[in-house]
Amino acid sequence: MKVTVLGLWHLGCVTAACCARHFQVVGLDFDAAAVSGLNQGRAPLAEPGLNELIAAGLAAKKLSFTTDPQTACAGADVLWVCYDTPVDENDESDVDFVLDRLRRAIVHLPAGTLILISSQLPVGTCRRLETEFPGFSFAYSPENLRLGKAIAAFDAAERVVVGIRNDAQKPLLEKLFAPFTAQILFMRTESAEMVKHALNAFLALSITFINEVARLCEHVGADAREVSTGLKSEPRIGPKAYLGPGGPFAGGTLARDVVTLTRLAEAKREAISVIPAIKASNDLHRGWVLRRLQSRFSPLAGKTIAVLGLTYTPGTDTLRRSAAVELCRDLLAAGASVRAFDPAVKQLPAEFGAVSVADRIDAAVTGADAAVICTEWPEFRQADWARLAPAMRQAIFVDANRFLEKELKSLPGVEHLSVGRAK
């Protein structure tokens, strides 16, 4: 089977590299620089094990990359659309970005080719495409990757949701997904599209719910971590529930589906109240770190704040929609001096020129009035805090998720501020 993967950033690169262990795969993207790097075994972003997996596929001649849609689509059994849908500062998806590139490729496909979409697109997209391109079959399978753990998530999926229009599409899709999961949940395409929106919105709801409870805990002497443990002990909720008090959700992945459902309700004139409130609550919680610092230092102007971690999540080098970068902007606006350290980031965009990016963790925290743990890199747990904390002007740590709780709790003179713990 020949699989053509359209869109080669995080989702597309992982999909192409994993599939190439089982099928003949061609990756297609119209970004010449990205394709050139991939043909040399370099993914356009950091993901553990991805470069090695790409190199293995190239060496086995099971994987190739091109900007030419005619070459990529010739003889394809499946065109797998894997663009990471862009999202703007308001968490609105740029649907046309994906569809315009699909239109450039589809004219080169053999008639009747199955087009499988995993890009995050609004419910109804498959039906829209079926009307525009009646000579092709469309299916939808929502992606479920995690930055930093994407290969394992793809290779050993607990289940895969697949939306199809008719049962004739099942055999090819079963063959495609068989190496990666033992459970395929087939449903109508609109249901599969809605699963992605609803799943992300529910996870977002869980996060905002526990963070609201946590902020109340801070005022009454309760510990939100203990409250979370109590909630998860309830069988109707369960131990894997997304109920860990801490920072807001960021990166755009969850927020875009909350916004998509909100916009859908507006378009259909359906009054909803819970889903729009998720984003409003999360946007408020995004300011928790800044408010905590402002309550501790009045004013923040003239204080030196060390920001530890800049990337959206550990294990990657992407700064897209990073909460840490937003915090740097807010701290500068408040008049603070900002030093940052991240194992994967050597410099920030020009607009953050006032932020000093250190090449070592000790250079960032020495003499600082406070350190904020933004990205949970394992290197931060391995640091010698018994030596580093006394080197700070004030050993104040703002650690929303209590990532360094074990490392800091026994150190004298350390003030450890976390979401959901009494002030």
N, C-alpha and C positions, 0 to 999 in steps of 0.2 A: 504494500500500500504506500502511495506517495502522499505525504501531508505537506501542504504549503501553509506556513505560519506567517500571517500578515501583521506587522507591527513588532518591532524588536527593541523594546525597552525591558522592563522587569518581567512582566507577565509573558511576553513573547519569547524572550531569550530563554527563560526557564522552560517554557512549553516546548520550544524547538529542541533544546539540548536534551531534555528528558525523553522526548519522543524518538530522538535519533538512536537511542539504544534498542529500539524495537522496529522502527520503520525508516523509510527513506524520507528525509526532511529537507525542505528548502525554506529558508527564512527570507521574507521579502519586506523591505522597508525602503522608503524613498529618501532617507537620510544617508547620503553617500559616506559621510565620516563615520557614522555608526556601523555601517556595513563593512567598511574597510577595516575597522578595528576588530569586528567579529571574525572576519576571514583570517585574522592573525591571532585568534583565540582570546580576544579581549572584549568582555562585555562592557556596555556603556555605563554601568554602575556596579558598585561592589555588592556581591552576594556570595557568601561562603560556598566554595566548591564549584561555582558556576564557570569560571574560566577553565578549570581543569576538565569539566564535563564537556564544554564546547570544544576544547582542544582534542579530546578523545573522539568526539563525533567527526571532526574534520579529518583526523588521522585515519579513521575507519572508512572515510568517504561515504558516510551515511548522512552527513550534514553539510550544507553549503548555504551561503548567504548572497543575496543579489539585490540590486535596485531595479532590475529589469522584470516587469510583471509578465511579459510574454514567456521568458525563460522559466520563471518561478511557477507559473500556472499551467504550463504545458503538461498534460497527462495527470493532473492532480485528481486524487480521489476525494480529498477534503481540503477546503480552504478554511483555516482556523483563524478567525479574526481576534487578535490578542493585543490590540493597542491599549495602552493605559490611557483611558479617557482623560484629557486635560480638565482641570477644574480651576475656576477663577477664585479670586479672594472672597467671593460671596458663596462659595461652594456650589456654583452652578456649573454643570457639565457642558463641555463644548462637543456636542453630539456631531455637528457637521465635520469636525476635524476627522473623526473616525469614518463617517459615511462617505466623505469625499475621497478618501484613500481607498475605501472598498470599491467605489465606482471605478477608480482607475485600474483596479485589478480584475474586476469581474468580467470585463469584456474579453479577457484573454483566457477565461476558463472554458473547458469543454461543457457543452450543453448538459444540463441536468446535474451538475456537480453539487454535492452537499456543501453548504456554507454554514459552518459552526461558529457562533458568536460567543465569545467569553468577555469581551470588553463590557464595562459597566455602561449600559445604555438604557433609556427609559422603557418601561413596559409598553408594548405595542410596536417596538422597532421591527421585530420579525414580520409581523403582519404588514407593516408599511413596506418592507423590502420585498415581500412576496407579491405585492401589488405592482411595485416598480419593476421587478425582475421575475416574471411568471415562469421563465424557463429554468429556474433553479429551485432547489430545496433549501430551506433554512431551518436551523435548530439553534437552541440556546442552552449554554451550560455556564452558570455563574462561576467565576474564578473564586478560589479560596486560599490564596497564597498569603504568606506572611514574610515581610522583609526580614532577612537574616536567617529564616528557616524555610525558605521557599522550596528547595529541592526535596526535602523530606516530606513537606506537605503535599507536593505534587505526586511523588513516587508512591506514597502510602496513604492515599486519601481514605478516610473512614467511609465516605460515600461520595457519589457524584450525582448531582441533579442535572437532568437533561430534558429540555422541552422540545417536543417534536409535534408535527402536524398530523402525521400518519405513521402507522406501524411499519411501513416499508423502509423507513429510515433506521429502524432498530439494529439490524444485523451489522451494518457498517459502524455504527456508533459503539456497539458492544465490542467489536474487534478493536476499535481505537482505544477504548478505556480499559479493556481487560487487563493490560499489564500493570495498571495503577490502582485498581480498586475491585473489591468483590461485590460491591453493592452499587447498582445504578438505579436511581429513582427516576423513571420516565413519567412525564406529565405533559400537559399541553404547553405550548411555547409561552403563552401569557402567564401561566402559573409559574414557570421557571424564572421568567423575568421578574415577576413579583416576589419570588422567594428571595432573590438577592436584595431587593429594596427592603423587604420586611425583616430579613435576618440582620442586616446592618443597622436598621433603625431600632430593632429590639436590643441589640448589643449596646447601641448608643444610649437607649433609654435606661438600661441597667447601670451604665456608668454614671449617667447624670443623676439617677435616683440615689445611688449610694453616696455620691459626692454631696448631694444636698443633705442627706442624713448626716454625713460626716461633718459638715459645717455646723450643723446644729449640735453635734456631739462636742465640738470645741467649746461651746458656751455652757454646757451643763455638767462637765466632768466625765462624760462617757468616753470610751475609746472605740472609734469606728471600726478598728480592726477586729476587736472582740465582738462588736455588733454584727459584722460581716460573717464571722465564724458561726454565730448563732443562726443567722439567716440561712447559711448554706447547710446547716444541720437539718433543716426542714426538708423532708422528702419531696415536697411539692416544688421546692426550689432547686436543691441539689448542690453537691460540692464543686461542680465546674461552672457554676453561675458567674457571670461577669459582674461580680460585686466586690471588687477590690477598691477601697477608698484610696484616692490619690489624685493624680493630675487629670486634666481634661483629655478627651480624645482629640487627636490632631491628625494632620496629614491629608485630610480631605476625603479619605475612603469611606468612613462612616457618615460624615456630614453630607456628602453628595447625595446619598440615598435618602436621608432625612429631607433634604431640600427637594429631591425629585418627587417624593410622595406628597410633600406640601404643595408643590406646583401642580401635581396631578389633581389634587383635591380642589384647588382654585379653578383649574380648567373645567372640571366636571361640576363645579358649583356644589361640592359636597362639603358641608361644614365639619371640620375636624379640629380638635383642640390639643390633644396629647402630643401628636407628632410634631407640630410646629414648636411646641414648648421645649422639646428636647434640645434644639439648637440654641434657643434663647437661654436655657439653663447652662448649657456647656459654654456658651460665649461668656456668660457671667463668671463661670468657674475658671476660665482662662486667666483671669486677673488675680487668682488666689495668691500666687507667689509674690507678685508686685505688692498686693495689699498687705501680705504678711511682712514683707520687708519694710513697707512704709509704717506699719504699726510698731515695728521694732526700732526703726531709725526715723526720727522726725527732725529735719527732712532727710531725704536720701541724697540730696545734692552734696557733693564732696566725698561721699563714701565710695570705697572700692569694693566691687562685687565680683567674685570669681564665678563664672558660668562654666560648669563642668559638663561637657557633652553638647554638641551642636546639631548632630544629625537627627533626622526624624525618628530613627530607632537604631539600636546597636546592630552591628553587623553589616552596615551599609554606609555609603558616603553621601547619600542624597540629603539635601537641605530643603527639599520641596515641602512647604507648609510646616516647617519645623517650629514647634512651640518655643524651643530655645532661642531661635533667631528672633522670633517675635518679642521674647523677653528682653533680649539685648536692645532692641529698638526702644522698648518702653523704659528701660533703665537709663539709656542715654538721654531720652526726653525728660526724665526726672532729674537729670544733672549728675548722675553717678558715673564713676569711672568703671569701665568694664574690661576685665581680662577673661579670656576664654581658653579652654583647652579641650580638644577632641582628638582621639587617636587617629581618626580618618580624615581630618580637615586641617589643612595647613594655612588656608586663608579664606576670608569671607568676601562676598561681593563688595564692589567699590563703595556702595552706599553705607557700608558698615566700617568704613575706614577708621572710625574713632575707637573701634573695638580692638584691643591688643590680643592677638592670637598667639598664645605661648606654645613652645615646642615640648614643654614638660609640665607635668601636673604641679610640681613644686613651684615653678615660675609663675603659675597662675594664682596659687593660693597664698604664697608668702606675702605677709603684710596686708592681706585682704580683711575687710570688716565682716564679710560673710561669704559663704560658698553655697551655690545653688546646684543641686544634682538634677540635671535635666535629661540626660540620656544614660541609660543604665548599662554602661560598658563594664565588662568584668574587670578591666584594668583598675577601675576605681575601687573595687573591693580589695584588690591586691596591693593598693598603695599603703605606705607606712604612715598611717594616720597618727600613731603615737608620736612621730617626729614632725609631721606636717601641721597638725592642729595647733601646737604651741607656736609655730612660726607665723600664724595669722595674728592680725591686730586684735581681732575678736573671734573666738572659735565658735561662730554661729553658722549652723548648717541648715539650709532650707531644703528639705528632702521630701517632696510631696508623697512619694510612694514608700517611704521608709527603706529605701534600697540599702542604705549603709547603717541600718539600725544596729546590727550585730557588731560591726566594726567600731562604732562610735560610743556605744552605751557605757562602756567601762572607762572611758577616757575622762580624766578630771577636767573641769572647767568648760566642757563642751555643751553648747545649747543646741538641741536637735529639734527642729520644727517640722511637723508633718501634718498632712491633711487628716482631720478627724481626731486629733489628740488635743486635750484641753490646753488652753493657753496658759 
